[in-house]
Amino acid sequence: MKAASIKQIKDQLETIPEKELRDICLRLTKFRVENKELITYLLFEADDEASYIEHIKLSLKDIFSDINKGNLYYAKKTIRKIIRHANKYIKYSGIDTTEAEILIFVVKELQQIGLDFSKSQVLTNILNNLYKRIEKCVACMHEDLQYDYRRWLNDLNNLSR
């Protein structure tokens, strides 16, 4: 079965009655946890982005506490897990400021862990890629927001050196 294009789906959704549309949404939530999480975000958390960000930070902080600092291999695996979770939450929101705040939080926490990133090229690359993503997000923002986020980013860079 070939999937329909977004335009075709959009046109079809406009013709469906409200009750049937609700049933389709509920049916979607039964198939994947990600669908359920996205609908939860859209219905309950999209109105208050600040509390959504705080919720994400708390859930990521729990995973940060599980990092094995004694073995770089396991630390890398846990850091990748953290970034995967952060990316999932960022994808739900789709807002540049949310992405920047979450990524800045992840970088701050990584720096506070006390791992020596210079011992592992993979960890260095992960950190550099996070910095690049933050820069990319900040470049898309309004000038006033860019100034604030660039200042935070410079503070992060100064901490790592």
C-alpha positions in Angstrom: 0.0 0.0 0.0 1.4 3.4 -1.0 0.9 6.3 1.4 -1.0 9.3 0.3 0.7 12.7 0.0 0.2 15.3 2.7 -2.0 17.4 0.4 -4.3 14.4 -0.3 -4.6 13.7 3.4 -5.3 17.3 4.2 -8.0 17.5 1.5 -9.6 14.3 2.7 -9.5 15.4 6.4 -11.5 18.6 5.5 -14.4 16.5 4.2 -14.7 14.2 7.2 -17.2 15.0 9.9 -15.9 15.9 13.4 -16.9 12.7 15.2 -15.3 10.6 12.5 -12.1 12.7 12.7 -12.0 12.2 16.5 -12.3 8.5 16.0 -9.4 8.5 13.5 -7.2 10.4 16.0 -8.0 8.0 18.7 -7.2 5.0 16.5 -3.9 6.6 15.6 -3.0 6.8 19.3 -3.4 3.0 19.7 -0.7 2.1 17.2 2.4 3.9 18.5 3.5 5.4 21.7 5.0 8.4 19.8 1.6 9.2 18.3 0.1 9.2 21.8 2.9 11.4 23.1 2.5 13.8 20.2 -1.3 14.1 20.7 -0.7 14.5 24.5 1.7 17.4 23.7 -0.7 19.0 21.3 -3.8 18.7 23.5 -2.3 19.4 27.0 1.1 21.0 26.8 1.4 23.1 23.7 -0.3 26.0 25.4 2.3 26.3 28.1 5.7 25.8 26.4 7.7 26.9 29.5 6.2 24.1 31.7 6.8 21.6 28.8 10.5 22.6 28.7 10.8 22.2 32.5 9.1 18.8 32.3 11.6 17.7 29.6 14.5 19.0 31.7 13.4 17.0 34.7 13.0 13.8 32.7 16.4 14.3 31.1 18.0 15.0 34.5 16.8 11.5 35.6 18.7 9.9 32.7 21.8 12.1 33.4 21.9 10.5 36.9 22.3 7.1 35.3 25.5 8.0 33.4 28.4 5.6 34.2 31.3 8.0 34.7 33.8 5.2 35.2 33.5 3.7 31.7 33.5 6.0 28.6 31.8 3.3 26.5 28.7 3.2 28.7 28.8 7.0 29.2 28.6 7.4 25.4 25.7 5.0 25.2 23.8 6.9 27.9 24.6 10.3 26.3 23.3 9.1 23.0 20.1 7.9 24.8 19.7 11.4 26.4 20.1 13.1 23.0 17.6 10.7 21.4 15.0 11.6 24.1 15.7 15.3 23.7 15.3 15.0 19.9 12.0 13.3 20.4 10.6 16.0 22.6 12.1 18.7 20.3 10.3 17.2 17.4 7.0 17.3 19.1 7.3 21.0 19.8 8.9 22.2 16.6 9.7 25.6 18.1 13.3 27.0 17.7 13.5 28.4 21.2 12.4 25.1 22.8 15.0 23.3 20.8 17.7 25.8 21.8 16.8 25.7 25.5 16.7 21.9 25.6 20.0 21.5 23.8 21.7 24.2 25.9 20.4 22.3 29.0 21.9 19.1 27.7 25.3 20.7 27.0 25.4 22.3 30.5 24.6 19.0 32.1 27.3 17.2 30.0 29.8 19.8 31.1 28.9 19.4 34.8 29.2 15.6 34.7 32.9 15.7 34.9 33.8 13.5 32.0 37.0 14.2 30.1 35.7 14.7 26.6 39.3 15.0 25.2 39.8 11.3 25.9 37.1 10.3 23.5 36.8 11.6 19.9 33.2 10.3 19.8 32.3 12.4 22.9 34.0 15.4 21.4 32.1 15.0 18.2 28.8 14.6 20.1 29.5 17.9 21.9 30.5 19.7 18.8 27.4 18.6 16.9 25.2 19.8 19.8 26.9 23.2 19.5 26.3 23.3 15.8 22.6 22.4 16.3 22.3 25.2 18.8 23.9 27.7 16.5 21.6 26.6 13.7 18.5 27.1 15.9 19.7 30.5 17.1 20.3 31.7 13.5 16.6 31.2 12.7 15.4 33.3 15.7 14.5 36.9 16.0 17.5 39.3 16.6 16.7 40.0 20.2 16.4 36.3 21.0 19.6 35.6 19.0 21.5 38.0 21.3 20.4 36.2 24.5 21.0 32.7 23.2 24.4 33.6 21.7 25.4 35.0 25.1 24.3 31.7 26.8 26.2 29.8 24.1 29.4 31.9 24.7 29.1 31.2 28.4 28.9 27.5 27.6 32.0 27.7 25.4 33.9 29.5 28.1 33.0 26.9 30.7 34.3 24.1 28.5 37.7 25.7 28.1 
